[in-house]
Amino acid sequence: MAANGLMATSNAFLNRLENPHLSFSSRTSQVALLGVKGRVSFSGKGQRCFPVVLSMKTTEISEESGKPVAPGKGISIMVNGCSGKMGKAVIKAADSAGVNIVPTSFGSAEEAGQRVEVCGKEILVHGPTEREKVLSSVFEKYPELIVVDYTIPSAVNDNAELYGKVGVPFVMGTTGGDRTRLYKTVEESKIYAVISPQMGKQVVAFLAAMEIMSEQFPGAFTGYSLEVMESHQASKLDASGTAKAVISCFQKLGVSYDMDQIQLIRDPKEQIEKVGVPEEHISGHAFHRYHLRSPDETVSFEFQHNVCGRSIYAEGTVDAVLFLAKKIRSKAEKRIYNMIDVLREGNMR
């Protein structure tokens, strides 16, 4: 930590304000990169209301056996992209939550016919041909089916059109594609969906908090300089969308910064020696650091959020599945939800 600096990590504590003249009220806003809706603002009222609720896990008890019921009981998921690292991580997290894993998946033409084994389950991968017929058959066999998509950017739009045509609800964790077309497709299909390029619940909560600060205190950091470093596995060639979302908040706070100034660390040796990434997580990590300095350099602030592995995203995806299943069972509105909606619902595992 720099002298006179403030270190903020991804561990967040929500404290109820003691000042009775300050309260939270909900307005409408949007963070384009996250699809976040529902801004929080201060108002001079005595009543307090917290639109984002993070609650403890609740355990359902079976009336017949008196034993705890797995949160995913009765839900089936089909993970498209099951041969990838994220797909496998989601299957493991879903299996632990008691969700039924459908032994069917979609992949590339090269993967067609392959069998992927995860958690002792053998999953048959189908190529691009006859996808509609296969998905319709699976949906008929598993009426509480939810599809999880961790494929590739170029497949996002075609996959969404397929899910909409069949009418199957889905969780889209795949980034890229034509996002405007994606949202239009799903809205016209009138199906249940959770779409978010960032599935890490705690990271989403941090981004929401940044948005709150930027909306409530615009210009608070005017004149401050900003340095941004982000480190990801070498296969990620572009700058992190999460980093861009955080920077956009700093820009609203008065910081002058261009996105092309982001320092991208992709060299494994530099990641280990300079960034401090554990060697075993070089192939899968997300380390971000944002450093602010006052004009006279007497004050500095540093924010960090470091993720090793993929479990945070896999667990968030499973929570999105459980959230969507709850919406379907309660016959809630068929629409596109996001991870802020999942956070607001509470009951995070």
Beta strands, then each sheet from edge to edge (+ up, - down):
strand 1: 5-8
strand 2: 23-31
strand 3: 36-43
strand 4: 60-61
strand 5: 68-69
strand 6: 76-80
strand 7: 100-101
strand 8: 104-106
strand 9: 115-118
strand 10: 121-126
strand 11: 145-149
strand 12: 170-172
strand 13: 193-195
strand 14: 225-232
strand 15: 263-265
strand 16: 285-293
strand 17: 300-308
strand 18: 336-337
sheet 1: 1+ 17+ 16- 14+ 15+
sheet 2: 2+ 3-
sheet 3: 4+ 5-
sheet 4: 7+ 6+ 11+ 12+ 13+ 18+
sheet 5: 8+ 10+ 9-
end
